[in-house]
Amino acid sequence: MIMKRFMCLLCGFIYDETLGKPDEGILPGTTWEQVPLTWRCPDCGAMKDDFEMIEI
């Protein structure tokens, strides 16, 4: 399975599916689709709709 990265369009924070966000209860390997809709960017508070898939 290919893990993806998503960038917040407001502040540039990158969510990496490989790393997850364990300090927020999102385990490594959690796909973007599995991240709850209520989750917000830890840096600026943006909603999931404000993220875009990126290639690194």
CHARMM internal coordinates of N, CA and C (Angstrom, degrees):
IC EDIT
DIST 1 N 1 CA 1.4559
DIST 1 CA 1 C 1.5388
ANGL 1 N 1 CA 1 C 109.36
DIST 1 C 2 N 1.3022
ANGL 1 CA 1 C 2 N 115.14
DIHE 1 N 1 CA 1 C 2 N 134.32
DIST 2 N 2 CA 1.4598
ANGL 1 C 2 N 2 CA 120.92
DIHE 1 CA 1 C 2 N 2 CA 179.02
DIST 2 CA 2 C 1.5264
ANGL 2 N 2 CA 2 C 109.09
DIHE 1 C 2 N 2 CA 2 C -89.15
DIST 2 C 3 N 1.3138
ANGL 2 CA 2 C 3 N 115.92
DIHE 2 N 2 CA 2 C 3 N 124.47
DIST 3 N 3 CA 1.4645
ANGL 2 C 3 N 3 CA 121.04
DIHE 2 CA 2 C 3 N 3 CA 177.52
DIST 3 CA 3 C 1.5312
ANGL 3 N 3 CA 3 C 108.58
DIHE 2 C 3 N 3 CA 3 C -86.90
DIST 3 C 4 N 1.3118
ANGL 3 CA 3 C 4 N 116.03
DIHE 3 N 3 CA 3 C 4 N 145.34
DIST 4 N 4 CA 1.4641
ANGL 3 C 4 N 4 CA 121.72
DIHE 3 CA 3 C 4 N 4 CA -176.65
DIST 4 CA 4 C 1.5122
ANGL 4 N 4 CA 4 C 110.94
DIHE 3 C 4 N 4 CA 4 C -115.46
DIST 4 C 5 N 1.3279
ANGL 4 CA 4 C 5 N 115.02
DIHE 4 N 4 CA 4 C 5 N 168.37
DIST 5 N 5 CA 1.4625
ANGL 4 C 5 N 5 CA 121.58
DIHE 4 CA 4 C 5 N 5 CA 176.32
DIST 5 CA 5 C 1.5275
ANGL 5 N 5 CA 5 C 107.98
DIHE 4 C 5 N 5 CA 5 C -126.11
DIST 5 C 6 N 1.3262
ANGL 5 CA 5 C 6 N 115.04
DIHE 5 N 5 CA 5 C 6 N 145.14
DIST 6 N 6 CA 1.4591
ANGL 5 C 6 N 6 CA 121.28
DIHE 5 CA 5 C 6 N 6 CA -179.41
DIST 6 CA 6 C 1.5186
ANGL 6 N 6 CA 6 C 108.67
DIHE 5 C 6 N 6 CA 6 C -129.39
DIST 6 C 7 N 1.3264
ANGL 6 CA 6 C 7 N 115.92
DIHE 6 N 6 CA 6 C 7 N 133.11
DIST 7 N 7 CA 1.4592
ANGL 6 C 7 N 7 CA 120.96
DIHE 6 CA 6 C 7 N 7 CA -176.77
DIST 7 CA 7 C 1.5221
ANGL 7 N 7 CA 7 C 110.75
DIHE 6 C 7 N 7 CA 7 C -109.99
DIST 7 C 8 N 1.3305
ANGL 7 CA 7 C 8 N 114.90
DIHE 7 N 7 CA 7 C 8 N 136.52
DIST 8 N 8 CA 1.4657
ANGL 7 C 8 N 8 CA 120.83
DIHE 7 CA 7 C 8 N 8 CA 174.63
DIST 8 CA 8 C 1.5277
ANGL 8 N 8 CA 8 C 107.66
DIHE 7 C 8 N 8 CA 8 C -71.30
DIST 8 C 9 N 1.3184
ANGL 8 CA 8 C 9 N 116.33
DIHE 8 N 8 CA 8 C 9 N 124.94
DIST 9 N 9 CA 1.4594
ANGL 8 C 9 N 9 CA 120.78
DIHE 8 CA 8 C 9 N 9 CA -178.84
DIST 9 CA 9 C 1.5232
ANGL 9 N 9 CA 9 C 112.70
DIHE 8 C 9 N 9 CA 9 C -74.30
DIST 9 C 10 N 1.3310
ANGL 9 CA 9 C 10 N 116.72
DIHE 9 N 9 CA 9 C 10 N -13.34
DIST 10 N 10 CA 1.4567
ANGL 9 C 10 N 10 CA 119.78
DIHE 9 CA 9 C 10 N 10 CA -178.91
DIST 10 CA 10 C 1.5284
ANGL 10 N 10 CA 10 C 112.75
DIHE 9 C 10 N 10 CA 10 C -90.05
DIST 10 C 11 N 1.3466
ANGL 10 CA 10 C 11 N 117.02
DIHE 10 N 10 CA 10 C 11 N -38.27
DIST 11 N 11 CA 1.4686
ANGL 10 C 11 N 11 CA 118.18
DIHE 10 CA 10 C 11 N 11 CA -175.28
DIST 11 CA 11 C 1.5269
ANGL 11 N 11 CA 11 C 114.71
DIHE 10 C 11 N 11 CA 11 C -128.05
DIST 11 C 12 N 1.3311
ANGL 11 CA 11 C 12 N 118.05
DIHE 11 N 11 CA 11 C 12 N -11.95
DIST 12 N 12 CA 1.4579
ANGL 11 C 12 N 12 CA 120.40
DIHE 11 CA 11 C 12 N 12 CA 178.21
DIST 12 CA 12 C 1.5252
ANGL 12 N 12 CA 12 C 115.33
DIHE 11 C 12 N 12 CA 12 C 93.13
DIST 12 C 13 N 1.3504
ANGL 12 CA 12 C 13 N 118.28
DIHE 12 N 12 CA 12 C 13 N 0.75
DIST 13 N 13 CA 1.4639
ANGL 12 C 13 N 13 CA 120.58
DIHE 12 CA 12 C 13 N 13 CA 176.73
DIST 13 CA 13 C 1.5253
ANGL 13 N 13 CA 13 C 108.78
DIHE 12 C 13 N 13 CA 13 C -58.84
DIST 13 C 14 N 1.3301
ANGL 13 CA 13 C 14 N 117.05
DIHE 13 N 13 CA 13 C 14 N 141.08
DIST 14 N 14 CA 1.4674
ANGL 13 C 14 N 14 CA 121.20
DIHE 13 CA 13 C 14 N 14 CA 179.80
DIST 14 CA 14 C 1.5252
ANGL 14 N 14 CA 14 C 110.16
DIHE 13 C 14 N 14 CA 14 C -115.14
DIST 14 C 15 N 1.3399
ANGL 14 CA 14 C 15 N 115.15
DIHE 14 N 14 CA 14 C 15 N 123.86
DIST 15 N 15 CA 1.4613
ANGL 14 C 15 N 15 CA 121.35
DIHE 14 CA 14 C 15 N 15 CA 172.40
DIST 15 CA 15 C 1.5135
ANGL 15 N 15 CA 15 C 106.78
DIHE 14 C 15 N 15 CA 15 C -93.84
DIST 15 C 16 N 1.3212
ANGL 15 CA 15 C 16 N 116.43
DIHE 15 N 15 CA 15 C 16 N 121.55
DIST 16 N 16 CA 1.4598
ANGL 15 C 16 N 16 CA 123.30
DIHE 15 CA 15 C 16 N 16 CA 179.95
DIST 16 CA 16 C 1.5289
ANGL 16 N 16 CA 16 C 107.64
DIHE 15 C 16 N 16 CA 16 C -107.87
DIST 16 C 17 N 1.3396
ANGL 16 CA 16 C 17 N 116.44
DIHE 16 N 16 CA 16 C 17 N 119.09
DIST 17 N 17 CA 1.4647
ANGL 16 C 17 N 17 CA 120.22
DIHE 16 CA 16 C 17 N 17 CA -178.63
DIST 17 CA 17 C 1.5266
ANGL 17 N 17 CA 17 C 111.61
DIHE 16 C 17 N 17 CA 17 C -59.58
DIST 17 C 18 N 1.3185
ANGL 17 CA 17 C 18 N 117.74
DIHE 17 N 17 CA 17 C 18 N -31.82
DIST 18 N 18 CA 1.4539
ANGL 17 C 18 N 18 CA 121.54
DIHE 17 CA 17 C 18 N 18 CA -179.97
DIST 18 CA 18 C 1.5264
ANGL 18 N 18 CA 18 C 111.09
DIHE 17 C 18 N 18 CA 18 C -63.55
DIST 18 C 19 N 1.3326
ANGL 18 CA 18 C 19 N 116.47
DIHE 18 N 18 CA 18 C 19 N -38.82
DIST 19 N 19 CA 1.4629
ANGL 18 C 19 N 19 CA 121.81
DIHE 18 CA 18 C 19 N 19 CA -176.46
DIST 19 CA 19 C 1.5145
ANGL 19 N 19 CA 19 C 113.61
DIHE 18 C 19 N 19 CA 19 C -90.39
DIST 19 C 20 N 1.3361
ANGL 19 CA 19 C 20 N 116.67
DIHE 19 N 19 CA 19 C 20 N -28.81
DIST 20 N 20 CA 1.4650
ANGL 19 C 20 N 20 CA 120.28
DIHE 19 CA 19 C 20 N 20 CA -174.53
DIST 20 CA 20 C 1.5169
ANGL 20 N 20 CA 20 C 110.15
DIHE 19 C 20 N 20 CA 20 C 63.12
DIST 20 C 21 N 1.2993
ANGL 20 CA 20 C 21 N 117.21
DIHE 20 N 20 CA 20 C 21 N -153.60
DIST 21 N 21 CA 1.4720
ANGL 20 C 21 N 21 CA 123.58
DIHE 20 CA 20 C 21 N 21 CA 176.97
DIST 21 CA 21 C 1.5297
ANGL 21 N 21 CA 21 C 106.49
DIHE 20 C 21 N 21 CA 21 C -147.04
DIST 21 C 22 N 1.3640
ANGL 21 CA 21 C 22 N 116.20
DIHE 21 N 21 CA 21 C 22 N 68.86
DIST 22 N 22 CA 1.4657
ANGL 21 C 22 N 22 CA 120.74
DIHE 21 CA 21 C 22 N 22 CA -172.68
DIST 22 CA 22 C 1.5269
ANGL 22 N 22 CA 22 C 115.08
DIHE 21 C 22 N 22 CA 22 C -54.30
DIST 22 C 23 N 1.3223
ANGL 22 CA 22 C 23 N 117.32
DIHE 22 N 22 CA 22 C 23 N -33.86
DIST 23 N 23 CA 1.4690
ANGL 22 C 23 N 23 CA 119.65
DIHE 22 CA 22 C 23 N 23 CA 179.54
DIST 23 CA 23 C 1.5217
ANGL 23 N 23 CA 23 C 112.21
DIHE 22 C 23 N 23 CA 23 C -66.55
DIST 23 C 24 N 1.3518
ANGL 23 CA 23 C 24 N 116.59
DIHE 23 N 23 CA 23 C 24 N -12.64
DIST 24 N 24 CA 1.4637
ANGL 23 C 24 N 24 CA 121.36
DIHE 23 CA 23 C 24 N 24 CA 177.56
DIST 24 CA 24 C 1.5319
ANGL 24 N 24 CA 24 C 111.15
DIHE 23 C 24 N 24 CA 24 C -113.20
DIST 24 C 25 N 1.3476
ANGL 24 CA 24 C 25 N 116.25
DIHE 24 N 24 CA 24 C 25 N 13.26
DIST 25 N 25 CA 1.4601
ANGL 24 C 25 N 25 CA 120.43
DIHE 24 CA 24 C 25 N 25 CA 177.85
DIST 25 CA 25 C 1.5158
ANGL 25 N 25 CA 25 C 114.63
DIHE 24 C 25 N 25 CA 25 C 83.07
DIST 25 C 26 N 1.3303
ANGL 25 CA 25 C 26 N 118.29
DIHE 25 N 25 CA 25 C 26 N 11.78
DIST 26 N 26 CA 1.4659
ANGL 25 C 26 N 26 CA 121.82
DIHE 25 CA 25 C 26 N 26 CA 178.94
DIST 26 CA 26 C 1.5262
ANGL 26 N 26 CA 26 C 106.98
DIHE 25 C 26 N 26 CA 26 C -106.02
DIST 26 C 27 N 1.3266
ANGL 26 CA 26 C 27 N 116.13
DIHE 26 N 26 CA 26 C 27 N 105.51
DIST 27 N 27 CA 1.4512
ANGL 26 C 27 N 27 CA 122.07
DIHE 26 CA 26 C 27 N 27 CA -173.47
DIST 27 CA 27 C 1.5197
ANGL 27 N 27 CA 27 C 113.14
DIHE 26 C 27 N 27 CA 27 C -69.94
DIST 27 C 28 N 1.3508
ANGL 27 CA 27 C 28 N 117.30
DIHE 27 N 27 CA 27 C 28 N 152.90
DIST 28 N 28 CA 1.4708
ANGL 27 C 28 N 28 CA 120.44
DIHE 27 CA 27 C 28 N 28 CA 173.94
DIST 28 CA 28 C 1.5252
ANGL 28 N 28 CA 28 C 109.76
DIHE 27 C 28 N 28 CA 28 C -54.52
DIST 28 C 29 N 1.3183
ANGL 28 CA 28 C 29 N 116.49
DIHE 28 N 28 CA 28 C 29 N 140.15
DIST 29 N 29 CA 1.4588
ANGL 28 C 29 N 29 CA 121.79
DIHE 28 CA 28 C 29 N 29 CA -178.21
DIST 29 CA 29 C 1.5123
ANGL 29 N 29 CA 29 C 113.80
DIHE 28 C 29 N 29 CA 29 C 90.78
DIST 29 C 30 N 1.3368
ANGL 29 CA 29 C 30 N 118.14
DIHE 29 N 29 CA 29 C 30 N -1.24
DIST 30 N 30 CA 1.4661
ANGL 29 C 30 N 30 CA 121.59
DIHE 29 CA 29 C 30 N 30 CA 178.72
DIST 30 CA 30 C 1.5241
ANGL 30 N 30 CA 30 C 109.00
DIHE 29 C 30 N 30 CA 30 C -74.64
DIST 30 C 31 N 1.3341
ANGL 30 CA 30 C 31 N 116.03
DIHE 30 N 30 CA 30 C 31 N 119.53
DIST 31 N 31 CA 1.4624
ANGL 30 C 31 N 31 CA 119.94
DIHE 30 CA 30 C 31 N 31 CA 179.90
DIST 31 CA 31 C 1.5260
ANGL 31 N 31 CA 31 C 110.19
DIHE 30 C 31 N 31 CA 31 C -71.55
DIST 31 C 32 N 1.3050
ANGL 31 CA 31 C 32 N 116.21
DIHE 31 N 31 CA 31 C 32 N 159.95
DIST 32 N 32 CA 1.4621
ANGL 31 C 32 N 32 CA 121.87
DIHE 31 CA 31 C 32 N 32 CA -179.72
DIST 32 CA 32 C 1.5219
ANGL 32 N 32 CA 32 C 110.79
DIHE 31 C 32 N 32 CA 32 C -58.61
DIST 32 C 33 N 1.3300
ANGL 32 CA 32 C 33 N 116.55
DIHE 32 N 32 CA 32 C 33 N -37.70
DIST 33 N 33 CA 1.4581
ANGL 32 C 33 N 33 CA 120.91
DIHE 32 CA 32 C 33 N 33 CA 179.81
DIST 33 CA 33 C 1.5215
ANGL 33 N 33 CA 33 C 111.43
DIHE 32 C 33 N 33 CA 33 C -64.04
DIST 33 C 34 N 1.3343
ANGL 33 CA 33 C 34 N 117.66
DIHE 33 N 33 CA 33 C 34 N -28.13
DIST 34 N 34 CA 1.4611
ANGL 33 C 34 N 34 CA 122.24
DIHE 33 CA 33 C 34 N 34 CA -179.21
DIST 34 CA 34 C 1.5322
ANGL 34 N 34 CA 34 C 113.04
DIHE 33 C 34 N 34 CA 34 C -83.78
DIST 34 C 35 N 1.3226
ANGL 34 CA 34 C 35 N 116.84
DIHE 34 N 34 CA 34 C 35 N -16.01
DIST 35 N 35 CA 1.4676
ANGL 34 C 35 N 35 CA 120.05
DIHE 34 CA 34 C 35 N 35 CA 178.56
DIST 35 CA 35 C 1.5317
ANGL 35 N 35 CA 35 C 107.47
DIHE 34 C 35 N 35 CA 35 C -68.68
DIST 35 C 36 N 1.3229
ANGL 35 CA 35 C 36 N 118.11
DIHE 35 N 35 CA 35 C 36 N 129.54
DIST 36 N 36 CA 1.4758
ANGL 35 C 36 N 36 CA 120.56
DIHE 35 CA 35 C 36 N 36 CA -177.12
DIST 36 CA 36 C 1.5382
ANGL 36 N 36 CA 36 C 112.73
DIHE 35 C 36 N 36 CA 36 C -58.57
DIST 36 C 37 N 1.3223
ANGL 36 CA 36 C 37 N 116.06
DIHE 36 N 36 CA 36 C 37 N 146.35
DIST 37 N 37 CA 1.4690
ANGL 36 C 37 N 37 CA 121.25
DIHE 36 CA 36 C 37 N 37 CA 178.27
DIST 37 CA 37 C 1.5239
ANGL 37 N 37 CA 37 C 111.65
DIHE 36 C 37 N 37 CA 37 C -62.07
DIST 37 C 38 N 1.3145
ANGL 37 CA 37 C 38 N 116.24
DIHE 37 N 37 CA 37 C 38 N -22.87
DIST 38 N 38 CA 1.4647
ANGL 37 C 38 N 38 CA 120.68
DIHE 37 CA 37 C 38 N 38 CA -178.67
DIST 38 CA 38 C 1.5316
ANGL 38 N 38 CA 38 C 112.44
DIHE 37 C 38 N 38 CA 38 C -82.06
DIST 38 C 39 N 1.3396
ANGL 38 CA 38 C 39 N 116.83
DIHE 38 N 38 CA 38 C 39 N -9.02
DIST 39 N 39 CA 1.4653
ANGL 38 C 39 N 39 CA 120.54
DIHE 38 CA 38 C 39 N 39 CA -179.82
DIST 39 CA 39 C 1.5255
ANGL 39 N 39 CA 39 C 109.99
DIHE 38 C 39 N 39 CA 39 C -66.10
DIST 39 C 40 N 1.3170
ANGL 39 CA 39 C 40 N 116.13
DIHE 39 N 39 CA 39 C 40 N 143.34
DIST 40 N 40 CA 1.4619
ANGL 39 C 40 N 40 CA 121.18
DIHE 39 CA 39 C 40 N 40 CA 179.34
DIST 40 CA 40 C 1.5197
ANGL 40 N 40 CA 40 C 110.15
DIHE 39 C 40 N 40 CA 40 C -126.70
DIST 40 C 41 N 1.3109
ANGL 40 CA 40 C 41 N 115.69
DIHE 40 N 40 CA 40 C 41 N 155.16
DIST 41 N 41 CA 1.4602
ANGL 40 C 41 N 41 CA 121.85
DIHE 40 CA 40 C 41 N 41 CA 177.46
DIST 41 CA 41 C 1.5287
ANGL 41 N 41 CA 41 C 108.68
DIHE 40 C 41 N 41 CA 41 C -55.79
DIST 41 C 42 N 1.3390
ANGL 41 CA 41 C 42 N 117.41
DIHE 41 N 41 CA 41 C 42 N 128.03
DIST 42 N 42 CA 1.4665
ANGL 41 C 42 N 42 CA 119.44
DIHE 41 CA 41 C 42 N 42 CA -178.40
DIST 42 CA 42 C 1.5322
ANGL 42 N 42 CA 42 C 113.40
DIHE 41 C 42 N 42 CA 42 C -69.82
DIST 42 C 43 N 1.3241
ANGL 42 CA 42 C 43 N 117.23
DIHE 42 N 42 CA 42 C 43 N -17.63
DIST 43 N 43 CA 1.4685
ANGL 42 C 43 N 43 CA 120.10
DIHE 42 CA 42 C 43 N 43 CA -178.93
DIST 43 CA 43 C 1.5229
ANGL 43 N 43 CA 43 C 113.80
DIHE 42 C 43 N 43 CA 43 C -91.56
DIST 43 C 44 N 1.3631
ANGL 43 CA 43 C 44 N 117.09
DIHE 43 N 43 CA 43 C 44 N -38.96
DIST 44 N 44 CA 1.4654
ANGL 43 C 44 N 44 CA 118.13
DIHE 43 CA 43 C 44 N 44 CA -174.96
DIST 44 CA 44 C 1.5292
ANGL 44 N 44 CA 44 C 114.06
DIHE 43 C 44 N 44 CA 44 C -128.41
DIST 44 C 45 N 1.3413
ANGL 44 CA 44 C 45 N 118.12
DIHE 44 N 44 CA 44 C 45 N -6.78
DIST 45 N 45 CA 1.4550
ANGL 44 C 45 N 45 CA 120.70
DIHE 44 CA 44 C 45 N 45 CA 178.18
DIST 45 CA 45 C 1.5181
ANGL 45 N 45 CA 45 C 114.90
DIHE 44 C 45 N 45 CA 45 C 84.95
DIST 45 C 46 N 1.3483
ANGL 45 CA 45 C 46 N 117.56
DIHE 45 N 45 CA 45 C 46 N 8.96
DIST 46 N 46 CA 1.4650
ANGL 45 C 46 N 46 CA 120.66
DIHE 45 CA 45 C 46 N 46 CA 179.81
DIST 46 CA 46 C 1.5320
ANGL 46 N 46 CA 46 C 110.75
DIHE 45 C 46 N 46 CA 46 C -64.99
DIST 46 C 47 N 1.3246
ANGL 46 CA 46 C 47 N 116.48
DIHE 46 N 46 CA 46 C 47 N 154.16
DIST 47 N 47 CA 1.4621
ANGL 46 C 47 N 47 CA 122.92
DIHE 46 CA 46 C 47 N 47 CA 179.04
DIST 47 CA 47 C 1.5346
ANGL 47 N 47 CA 47 C 109.84
DIHE 46 C 47 N 47 CA 47 C -82.57
DIST 47 C 48 N 1.3331
ANGL 47 CA 47 C 48 N 116.53
DIHE 47 N 47 CA 47 C 48 N 167.41
DIST 48 N 48 CA 1.4703
ANGL 47 C 48 N 48 CA 121.05
DIHE 47 CA 47 C 48 N 48 CA 178.91
DIST 48 CA 48 C 1.5252
ANGL 48 N 48 CA 48 C 112.20
DIHE 47 C 48 N 48 CA 48 C -57.24
DIST 48 C 49 N 1.3269
ANGL 48 CA 48 C 49 N 117.09
DIHE 48 N 48 CA 48 C 49 N -31.65
DIST 49 N 49 CA 1.4722
ANGL 48 C 49 N 49 CA 120.89
DIHE 48 CA 48 C 49 N 49 CA -179.95
DIST 49 CA 49 C 1.5272
ANGL 49 N 49 CA 49 C 112.13
DIHE 48 C 49 N 49 CA 49 C -62.62
DIST 49 C 50 N 1.3336
ANGL 49 CA 49 C 50 N 116.94
DIHE 49 N 49 CA 49 C 50 N -19.15
DIST 50 N 50 CA 1.4518
ANGL 49 C 50 N 50 CA 121.51
DIHE 49 CA 49 C 50 N 50 CA -178.31
DIST 50 CA 50 C 1.5246
ANGL 50 N 50 CA 50 C 112.57
DIHE 49 C 50 N 50 CA 50 C -90.74
DIST 50 C 51 N 1.3362
ANGL 50 CA 50 C 51 N 117.27
DIHE 50 N 50 CA 50 C 51 N 12.25
DIST 51 N 51 CA 1.4610
ANGL 50 C 51 N 51 CA 122.41
DIHE 50 CA 50 C 51 N 51 CA 178.39
DIST 51 CA 51 C 1.5233
ANGL 51 N 51 CA 51 C 110.10
DIHE 50 C 51 N 51 CA 51 C -108.93
DIST 51 C 52 N 1.3256
ANGL 51 CA 51 C 52 N 115.13
DIHE 51 N 51 CA 51 C 52 N 151.44
DIST 52 N 52 CA 1.4640
ANGL 51 C 52 N 52 CA 121.47
DIHE 51 CA 51 C 52 N 52 CA 179.12
DIST 52 CA 52 C 1.5317
ANGL 52 N 52 CA 52 C 108.42
DIHE 51 C 52 N 52 CA 52 C -135.94
DIST 52 C 53 N 1.3394
ANGL 52 CA 52 C 53 N 116.29
DIHE 52 N 52 CA 52 C 53 N 139.06
DIST 53 N 53 CA 1.4613
ANGL 52 C 53 N 53 CA 120.00
DIHE 52 CA 52 C 53 N 53 CA 177.86
DIST 53 CA 53 C 1.5263
ANGL 53 N 53 CA 53 C 108.89
DIHE 52 C 53 N 53 CA 53 C -65.67
DIST 53 C 54 N 1.3347
ANGL 53 CA 53 C 54 N 115.67
DIHE 53 N 53 CA 53 C 54 N 138.70
DIST 54 N 54 CA 1.4650
ANGL 53 C 54 N 54 CA 120.19
DIHE 53 CA 53 C 54 N 54 CA 179.16
DIST 54 CA 54 C 1.5183
ANGL 54 N 54 CA 54 C 109.91
DIHE 53 C 54 N 54 CA 54 C -130.02
DIST 54 C 55 N 1.3268
ANGL 54 CA 54 C 55 N 115.88
DIHE 54 N 54 CA 54 C 55 N 161.44
DIST 55 N 55 CA 1.4555
ANGL 54 C 55 N 55 CA 122.11
DIHE 54 CA 54 C 55 N 55 CA 173.89
DIST 55 CA 55 C 1.5173
ANGL 55 N 55 CA 55 C 107.76
DIHE 54 C 55 N 55 CA 55 C -111.51
DIST 55 C 56 N 1.3303
ANGL 55 CA 55 C 56 N 114.81
DIHE 55 N 55 CA 55 C 56 N 133.03
DIST 56 N 56 CA 1.4686
ANGL 55 C 56 N 56 CA 118.90
DIHE 55 CA 55 C 56 N 56 CA 179.66
DIST 56 CA 56 C 1.5164
ANGL 56 N 56 CA 56 C 108.07
DIHE 55 C 56 N 56 CA 56 C -119.51
END
COOR INIT
IC SEED 1 N 1 CA 1 C
IC BUILD
